[in-house]
Amino acid sequence: MSVDTLQHIDHFTDANFNVEVLESHQPVLVDFWAPWCGPCHVLAPTIEKLAIQYDGSVKVGKVNVDENPEAAGTYRILSIPTVLLFKDGQVVDRIIGAHPLQRYEQALAKVKE
């Protein structure tokens, strides 16, 4: 599955990050990735499943770190994939590397409380 073909994922950029993520009224899961990153491609179907599963209650999106260095730098993304969970504009969890679906579900259960 190509990252470009993901149907339910928002694409966050340096230009829209504040509005789409920090000002969101919903919790937001942000996957920081790059096209050349093998583990990022492994994680992509999991992120897509989460977007479908939590549609309407959690915003799910991706940030290409090569194209959006400001967002990546602000959150000190040193290794990808890195998934950040935001609630009320604040980072509440950071997951580095590709993990099974259940790890992300556990993190999302905490932000939905």
N, C-alpha and C positions, 0 to 999 in steps of 0.2 A: 504494500500500500504506500503510495507516494504521499509525502507530507502535503504536496500541493493539491491532492484530490480529497482531502478530508472535508467532509460536508458540513459538520456541525460545529466547527472550530472557528472562533473569532481570531483575527490577525491583529495583534497589537503592535504599534509602532512607537517610536519616540514622539511622534506628533500627536497620537491619540491616547497615549498611556495614562495621562492624568485623568482624562474624562472617562475612558473605558474601564480603568482599573481602580484608581485611587478614589474616584468620586462615585463608584458603583454602589447602589443600594443593596446589591446581592454580594455574597462572598464570591471571590474570583480566584480561579486556579490558572496560573500562568506557567506555561512550559517554555523555558529558554532553550533554544536549539540552534543548529546550523545544518545546512544541506550536506556538508561533508562528514557529519558525525554519525557513525554507524549505530551506536546505542540510541541516538535520537530517533532514527528510523524504526528501531525495535520498539521504542516506547510509543510511537505515533498511534498505533491501533488502540492501545490502552487509553490514551488521552481522548480519542474519538468515542470510545465506549463510555467514558465518564461524561463527556458532553451530552451524549444521548440520555444516559441514566439520570443525570441531574438537570436536564433541560427545564428551565423555568425557575430553578432554585439556586443554581450556581452558574456563574458565567465562566466559560472555559475557553482559553485562547493560547496562542503561541506568539513568541517573540523571536525573530531571527536575529541572533546576536551579531552577525556580520553586517546586517543592514541597519541595526538599531543599537549602536554602541553606547548611547546615552543611558538607556534603560538598563542595559547589562552592567554598565559601570556603576550606576547609582546603587544597584543591589549587589554589587561585588560578585558577579557571576564569573567564577574562575574555572569552573568545570561544567561541562554540559553532557547530558541533559541535567538541568536543575529546574525543579518545579517549586514555585512559591505559591503559598496560599495567602490571600489577602482578605481581611475582614475590616470593614470601616476604614479603608485606606492604609491599614497597617499589615505588615508581614506577620502572620501567626504560625507559619510552619515553612520549613525548607527541606526539600527532599532531593538529594544529589544522587544521580545515577538512575538507571532504569530498574524499576521494581515491579513485583506482581500487582495486579489490579487492587487486591485487598489492602495494600499499604496506602494507596491513595484514598480508598473508601474510608479507612480508619481516620485519616487526616481530615477528610471532608465531614465526617460525622462530628468531629470536634467543632468545626467552624459553623455548623448548622445548628448547634445547641442554643 
